Amino acid sequence: MKIDTIAAALTALLATSAAGLAEPADKISDGAVKIGLILDMSGPYADVTGTGSLTAARMAVEDVGGKVLGKPIEVLVADHLNKPEIASAKAAEWFDREKLDALVDVAASSTALAAQDVAKQRNKIIMLNGPGTMRLTNESCGPQTVHYAYDTYALASGTGQAVVKQGGDSWFFLTVDYTFGHDLEKDTTNAVQAAGGKVFGSVRHPLNTADFSSFLLQAQASKAKIIGLANAGTDMIQAIKQAGEFGLTRQQKLAALLIYITDVHSLGLDVAQGMLLTAGFYWDLNDETRAWSRRYFERIGKMPNMSQAGVYSATTHYLNAVATAGTDETAAVMQAMRAAPINDFYAKNARIREDGRMVHDMHLVEVKKPEESKAPWDYYKVVATIPAEQAFQPLSASRCPLVRK
């Protein structure tokens, strides 16, 4: 009996020890860290997110060695076709069936809001670089959300106020008819009026519009000095090209409120020269931005924009937080991400606030004239750097329930 008792005790002790030794592996659910991107791979935002954002995420995974805490990192991607119902269904499928740990981007605002709701329900992390709506960190904020690259407040306060200071004190908006466009128009209106300007009106167009003639006629009839383009991607490019063909730019100026360097490349400097815009990143800012961007260029043949570079930074920050936390459990990883400052080529001394907004410096830039550009993709000159605390909505004005006033 005594021998049996001793044997039983030894067996129990060995089992306990084995469990203790196995514990670190068990802290990574399902034996892998899985991240996902739900992007526009084929529509109006494919060039500003799409393959470029996926490439940036894969570079981040490679640069941390393809593993975290000894476990492999898997990257999933899907095309939401700019339909919120597809984005929410894919997010639910990945969280429930694939055991996805985090979304590191969902392109476009309406699709991002849909996926954010699913992430809240599943208590999963969602990081956002492509969408701009302020609702992500205001009314719809959640403890699992990080809004990383930019938002409509930062774009509006940077570009709107700068244009008014240069004499563009009367505005009319050409606005894409969904959440992002509405928010960008509203935030820019506030910025223009705060700077002493006036807004004469607006007209809204569907996403992925081919013919802007009727909308441009209304803008032209407004007699406003500035036509604010509260849209993005191919919609914005088409509007600028057709405005030139229409002769609108002979009497009025265009202000593209969200224009990426990839858009400038598509338009060409002859068309885009002189435009003021606000960006969270420019590839040619310094040695660090140039070094990373050239690596990216070798893979895709284009320089990265602020959303694509943001995906790399956000993905790296998430994976480092998993390593720090010793687990992929949501609360622990979010705590690690909030505690660690972001210091990389994308941002310096940046941080994630309690509302989920990643606050960092933004840059007001002007598109160069053709004769000022010395090399391919040498498109911007930095007019001013906007400090983080000025670039983004102050917490005192936040409508996020997580923020204590």
C-alpha positions as CSV (number, residue, x, y, z in Angstrom):
1,M,0.0,0.0,0.0
2,K,2.8,2.4,0.9
3,I,4.5,1.7,-2.4
4,D,1.3,2.3,-4.3
5,T,0.8,5.6,-2.4
6,I,4.3,6.8,-3.1
7,A,3.9,5.8,-6.8
8,A,0.6,7.7,-7.0
9,A,2.2,10.8,-5.4
10,L,5.2,10.7,-7.8
11,T,2.8,10.4,-10.7
12,A,0.8,13.4,-9.5
13,L,4.0,15.4,-9.0
14,L,5.3,14.6,-12.5
15,A,2.0,15.5,-14.0
16,T,2.0,18.8,-12.2
17,S,5.6,19.5,-13.3
18,A,4.8,18.6,-16.9
19,A,1.8,20.9,-16.8
20,G,4.1,23.7,-15.5
21,L,6.6,23.1,-18.3
22,A,3.8,23.1,-20.9
23,E,2.3,26.4,-19.6
24,P,4.2,28.9,-21.9
25,A,3.1,27.0,-25.0
26,D,-0.5,27.0,-23.9
27,K,-0.5,30.8,-23.6
28,I,-0.6,31.0,-27.4
29,S,-4.1,29.8,-28.4
30,D,-4.3,27.1,-31.0
31,G,-0.5,26.9,-31.4
32,A,-0.2,30.0,-33.7
33,V,-0.7,33.8,-33.7
34,K,-3.1,34.6,-36.4
35,I,-3.6,38.1,-37.8
36,G,-6.0,39.2,-40.6
37,L,-6.6,42.0,-43.1
38,I,-10.0,42.7,-44.7
39,L,-9.1,45.0,-47.5
40,D,-10.3,46.5,-50.8
41,M,-8.4,44.3,-53.2
42,S,-10.3,45.1,-56.3
43,G,-12.3,48.3,-56.0
44,P,-11.8,52.1,-55.6
45,Y,-9.4,51.8,-52.6
46,A,-7.3,48.9,-53.9
47,D,-4.4,51.0,-54.9
48,V,-4.2,52.8,-51.5
49,T,-4.7,49.7,-49.4
50,G,-5.0,46.3,-51.1
51,T,-1.8,44.4,-52.1
52,G,0.4,47.2,-50.6
53,S,-1.1,46.8,-47.1
54,L,-0.9,43.0,-47.3
55,T,2.8,43.3,-48.3
56,A,3.5,45.6,-45.4
57,A,1.9,43.1,-42.9
58,R,4.0,40.2,-44.4
59,M,7.2,42.3,-44.1
60,A,6.4,42.9,-40.4
61,V,6.0,39.2,-39.8
62,E,9.2,38.4,-41.6
63,D,11.1,41.1,-39.7
64,V,10.1,39.6,-36.3
65,G,11.4,36.2,-37.5
66,G,8.0,34.7,-38.5
67,K,7.4,33.5,-35.0
68,V,6.4,35.0,-31.6
69,L,7.0,33.1,-28.3
70,G,8.2,30.2,-30.5
71,K,4.9,29.9,-32.3
72,P,4.3,30.6,-36.0
73,I,2.5,33.7,-37.2
74,E,-0.2,33.3,-39.9
75,V,-1.5,36.1,-42.1
76,L,-5.1,35.9,-43.5
77,V,-6.5,38.3,-46.2
78,A,-9.9,38.8,-47.7
79,D,-11.5,41.3,-50.2
80,H,-14.6,42.9,-48.7
81,L,-15.7,44.5,-52.0
82,N,-16.6,47.6,-50.0
83,K,-19.6,45.9,-48.6
84,P,-20.0,46.1,-44.8
85,E,-22.0,42.8,-44.7
86,I,-19.0,41.0,-46.3
87,A,-16.6,42.5,-43.8
88,S,-18.6,41.6,-40.8
89,A,-19.3,38.0,-42.0
90,K,-15.6,37.5,-42.8
91,A,-14.5,38.8,-39.4
92,A,-17.0,36.5,-37.6
93,E,-15.8,33.5,-39.7
94,W,-12.2,34.2,-38.9
95,F,-12.7,34.8,-35.2
96,D,-15.0,31.8,-34.8
97,R,-13.6,29.2,-37.1
98,E,-10.0,30.2,-37.8
99,K,-9.4,31.4,-34.2
100,L,-8.0,34.7,-35.5
101,D,-6.3,36.7,-32.7
102,A,-6.4,40.2,-34.3
103,L,-7.4,42.2,-37.3
104,V,-4.5,44.6,-38.2
105,D,-6.6,46.5,-40.8
106,V,-10.0,46.8,-42.4
107,A,-10.0,49.2,-45.3
108,A,-12.7,51.9,-45.6
109,S,-14.9,53.3,-42.8
110,S,-18.3,51.6,-43.2
111,T,-16.6,48.2,-43.5
112,A,-14.3,49.0,-40.6
113,L,-17.3,49.9,-38.4
114,A,-19.0,46.6,-39.3
115,A,-15.9,44.5,-38.5
116,Q,-15.4,46.6,-35.3
117,D,-18.8,45.5,-34.0
118,V,-17.9,41.9,-34.5
119,A,-14.5,42.3,-32.8
120,K,-16.3,43.9,-29.8
121,Q,-18.7,40.9,-29.6
122,R,-15.8,38.4,-29.7
123,N,-13.4,40.5,-27.5
124,K,-10.8,40.5,-30.2
125,I,-8.3,43.2,-31.1
126,I,-8.8,45.4,-34.2
127,M,-6.2,47.8,-35.5
128,L,-7.2,50.2,-38.3
129,N,-5.0,52.1,-40.8
130,G,-7.2,52.4,-43.9
131,P,-10.4,54.0,-42.6
132,G,-10.7,57.6,-41.5
133,T,-14.0,58.0,-39.6
134,M,-13.8,59.5,-36.1
135,R,-16.6,57.2,-34.9
136,L,-14.1,54.4,-34.5
137,T,-12.6,56.2,-31.4
138,N,-15.7,58.2,-30.5
139,E,-19.2,56.7,-30.3
140,S,-18.1,53.2,-31.5
141,C,-14.9,53.0,-29.4
142,G,-14.0,49.9,-27.6
143,P,-11.2,48.6,-25.3
144,Q,-10.0,46.3,-28.2
145,T,-9.8,49.1,-30.9
146,V,-6.7,50.9,-32.1
147,H,-7.1,53.6,-34.7
148,Y,-3.5,54.0,-36.0
149,A,-2.7,56.0,-39.2
150,Y,-5.0,59.0,-39.5
151,D,-8.6,60.2,-39.0
152,T,-10.9,62.8,-40.5
153,Y,-10.1,65.3,-37.6
154,A,-6.4,65.2,-38.4
155,L,-7.0,65.6,-42.2
156,A,-9.5,68.5,-41.6
157,S,-7.5,70.4,-39.1
158,G,-4.3,70.2,-41.1
159,T,-5.5,70.9,-44.6
160,G,-8.6,72.9,-43.9
161,Q,-7.0,75.5,-41.8
162,A,-3.9,75.7,-44.0
163,V,-5.9,76.4,-47.1
164,V,-8.0,79.1,-45.3
165,K,-4.8,80.8,-44.2
166,Q,-3.6,80.9,-47.8
167,G,-6.8,82.8,-48.8
168,G,-9.1,79.9,-49.6
169,D,-11.9,81.2,-47.3
170,S,-15.0,80.0,-49.1
171,W,-15.7,76.3,-49.6
172,F,-18.1,73.9,-51.4
173,F,-17.8,70.1,-50.8
174,L,-17.9,67.2,-53.2
175,T,-18.5,64.4,-50.8
176,V,-18.7,60.6,-51.2
177,D,-22.0,59.4,-49.7
178,Y,-21.1,57.2,-46.8
179,T,-19.7,57.5,-43.3
180,F,-16.1,58.5,-44.2
181,G,-17.2,61.3,-46.6
182,H,-19.8,62.6,-44.2
183,D,-17.4,62.8,-41.3
184,L,-14.6,64.4,-43.4
185,E,-17.0,67.1,-44.7
186,K,-18.3,67.8,-41.2
187,D,-14.8,67.9,-39.6
188,T,-13.4,70.1,-42.4
189,T,-16.4,72.4,-42.2
190,N,-15.6,72.9,-38.5
191,A,-11.9,73.6,-39.2
192,V,-12.7,76.0,-42.0
193,Q,-15.2,78.0,-39.9
194,A,-12.9,78.0,-36.9
195,A,-10.2,79.6,-39.1
196,G,-12.6,82.3,-40.3
197,G,-13.8,80.7,-43.6
198,K,-17.3,80.0,-44.9
199,V,-19.0,76.9,-46.4
200,F,-21.4,77.5,-49.2
201,G,-22.8,74.0,-49.4
202,S,-22.1,70.4,-50.6
203,V,-23.2,67.7,-53.0
204,R,-22.9,64.0,-52.4
205,H,-21.9,61.3,-54.9
206,P,-22.1,57.5,-54.7
207,L,-19.0,55.4,-54.0
208,N,-17.1,54.4,-57.2
209,T,-18.6,57.1,-59.4
210,A,-17.5,57.2,-63.0
211,D,-19.1,60.5,-64.2
212,F,-18.8,63.6,-62.0
213,S,-20.2,66.1,-64.5
214,S,-23.5,66.9,-62.7
215,F,-21.7,67.2,-59.3
216,L,-19.0,69.4,-60.8
217,L,-21.6,71.7,-62.3
218,Q,-23.1,72.3,-58.8
219,A,-19.7,72.9,-57.4
220,Q,-18.9,75.4,-60.2
221,A,-22.2,77.2,-59.7
222,S,-21.4,77.7,-56.0
223,K,-18.8,80.3,-56.8
224,A,-16.7,79.0,-53.8
225,K,-13.0,79.6,-54.0
226,I,-12.2,76.1,-52.9
227,I,-13.9,72.8,-53.9
228,G,-13.2,70.4,-51.1
229,L,-13.0,66.8,-52.2
230,A,-14.3,64.7,-49.3
231,N,-13.6,61.4,-51.0
232,A,-10.6,59.2,-51.8
233,G,-9.0,56.6,-54.1
234,T,-10.3,56.4,-57.7
235,D,-13.3,58.7,-56.9
236,M,-10.9,61.5,-55.9
237,I,-8.7,60.9,-58.9
238,Q,-11.6,60.9,-61.3
239,A,-13.0,64.1,-59.8
240,I,-9.7,65.9,-60.2
241,K,-9.2,64.8,-63.8
242,Q,-12.8,65.7,-64.8
243,A,-12.6,69.0,-63.0
244,G,-9.6,69.9,-65.2
245,E,-11.4,68.8,-68.3
246,F,-14.4,70.8,-67.3
247,G,-12.4,73.9,-66.9
248,L,-13.5,74.3,-63.2
249,T,-9.9,74.7,-62.1
250,R,-9.5,77.9,-64.1
251,Q,-11.7,79.8,-61.6
252,Q,-11.7,77.6,-58.5
253,K,-9.1,75.5,-56.7
254,L,-9.4,71.9,-55.5
255,A,-8.5,70.8,-52.0
256,A,-8.1,67.0,-51.9
257,L,-8.7,66.2,-48.2
258,L,-7.4,62.6,-48.4
259,I,-4.9,62.2,-51.1
260,Y,-2.2,59.5,-50.9
261,I,1.2,59.6,-52.6
262,T,0.0,56.7,-54.8
263,D,-2.8,59.0,-56.0
264,V,-0.3,61.8,-56.8
265,H,1.7,59.2,-58.8
266,S,-1.5,58.3,-60.7
267,L,-2.4,61.9,-61.4
268,G,1.1,63.1,-62.2
269,L,2.8,66.3,-61.0
270,D,1.4,68.4,-63.9
271,V,-2.1,67.8,-62.4
272,A,-1.4,67.5,-58.7
273,Q,1.3,70.3,-58.3
274,G,0.6,72.9,-55.6
275,M,-1.9,70.8,-53.7
276,L,-1.7,71.0,-49.9
277,L,-2.5,67.8,-48.0
278,T,-2.0,66.2,-44.6
279,A,-0.1,62.9,-44.3
280,G,0.9,60.8,-41.4
281,F,4.0,59.5,-43.2
282,Y,6.2,60.3,-46.2
283,W,8.7,57.9,-47.5
284,D,11.4,60.5,-48.0
285,L,11.3,62.2,-44.6
286,N,14.6,60.8,-43.2
287,D,17.1,57.9,-43.4
288,E,14.8,55.5,-41.5
289,T,11.7,56.2,-43.7
290,R,13.9,55.9,-46.8
291,A,15.5,52.6,-45.8
292,W,12.2,50.8,-45.0
293,S,10.4,52.3,-48.0
294,R,13.1,51.1,-50.5
295,R,12.7,47.6,-49.1
296,Y,8.9,47.9,-49.7
297,F,9.5,49.3,-53.2
298,E,11.6,46.3,-54.1
299,R,8.6,44.1,-53.5
300,I,5.8,46.1,-55.0
301,G,7.3,48.7,-57.4
302,K,5.6,51.6,-55.6
303,M,6.5,53.7,-52.6
304,P,4.2,53.2,-49.6
305,N,1.5,55.6,-48.4
306,M,0.7,56.4,-44.8
307,S,-1.9,53.6,-44.5
308,Q,0.4,50.9,-45.9
309,A,3.4,52.0,-43.8
310,G,1.0,52.2,-40.8
311,V,0.0,48.5,-41.3
312,Y,3.7,47.5,-40.9
313,S,4.1,49.6,-37.8
314,A,0.8,48.5,-36.2
315,T,1.5,44.8,-37.0
316,T,5.0,45.0,-35.5
317,H,3.6,46.8,-32.4
318,Y,1.0,44.1,-31.9
319,L,3.5,41.2,-32.3
320,N,5.9,42.8,-29.9
321,A,3.1,43.2,-27.4
322,V,2.3,39.5,-27.7
323,A,5.9,38.7,-26.9
324,T,5.9,41.2,-23.9
325,A,2.6,39.9,-22.6
326,G,3.7,36.2,-23.0
327,T,0.2,35.5,-24.4
328,D,-2.2,36.3,-27.3
329,E,-5.0,37.0,-24.8
330,T,-6.7,40.2,-25.7
331,A,-6.6,42.2,-22.5
332,A,-3.0,41.3,-21.7
333,V,-1.9,42.3,-25.3
334,M,-3.9,45.5,-25.2
335,Q,-2.3,46.4,-21.9
336,A,1.2,45.8,-23.3
337,M,0.4,47.9,-26.5
338,R,-0.8,50.8,-24.4
339,A,2.1,50.7,-22.1
340,A,4.8,50.7,-24.8
341,P,5.6,53.8,-26.7
342,I,5.9,53.5,-30.5
343,N,9.4,54.4,-31.7
344,D,10.0,53.3,-35.3
345,F,10.4,54.8,-38.7
346,Y,6.6,55.6,-38.8
347,A,6.3,57.5,-35.5
348,K,8.4,58.7,-32.6
349,N,7.3,58.9,-29.0
350,A,3.8,57.9,-30.0
351,R,1.3,56.2,-27.9
352,I,-2.2,54.6,-27.8
353,R,-4.7,56.7,-25.8
354,E,-7.5,55.3,-23.7
355,D,-10.0,56.0,-26.5
356,G,-7.9,53.8,-28.9
357,R,-6.4,56.7,-30.9
358,M,-2.7,56.3,-31.7
359,V,-1.4,59.8,-31.5
360,H,1.6,60.8,-33.5
361,D,2.9,63.8,-35.5
362,M,1.3,64.6,-38.8
363,H,2.8,66.5,-41.7
364,L,1.3,69.3,-43.8
365,V,2.9,68.9,-47.3
366,E,2.7,70.5,-50.7
367,V,2.9,68.6,-53.9
368,K,6.0,69.7,-55.9
369,K,6.0,71.2,-59.3
370,P,7.4,69.0,-62.0
371,E,10.7,71.0,-62.2
372,E,11.2,70.6,-58.4
373,S,11.1,66.8,-58.4
374,K,14.6,65.4,-58.7
375,A,13.7,61.7,-58.9
376,P,10.8,59.3,-59.2
377,W,8.4,59.5,-56.2
378,D,10.1,62.8,-55.1
379,Y,6.7,64.4,-54.8
380,Y,6.3,66.3,-51.5
381,K,7.9,69.2,-49.7
382,V,7.0,69.4,-46.0
383,V,5.4,72.7,-45.1
384,A,4.9,72.0,-41.4
385,T,5.0,69.2,-38.9
386,I,1.8,69.2,-36.7
387,P,2.6,67.9,-33.2
388,A,0.6,64.9,-32.0
389,E,-1.3,66.9,-29.4
390,Q,-2.6,69.3,-32.0
391,A,-3.1,66.9,-34.9
392,F,-5.8,64.8,-33.2
393,Q,-9.0,65.5,-31.4
394,P,-8.2,66.2,-27.7
395,L,-9.6,63.8,-25.1
396,S,-11.6,66.6,-23.6
397,A,-13.7,66.6,-26.7
398,S,-14.0,62.8,-27.0
399,R,-17.4,61.1,-27.2
400,C,-15.9,57.7,-26.3
401,P,-17.5,56.1,-23.3
402,L,-14.1,54.8,-22.1
403,V,-12.8,58.3,-21.5
404,R,-13.2,59.8,-18.1
405,K,-13.8,63.5,-18.4
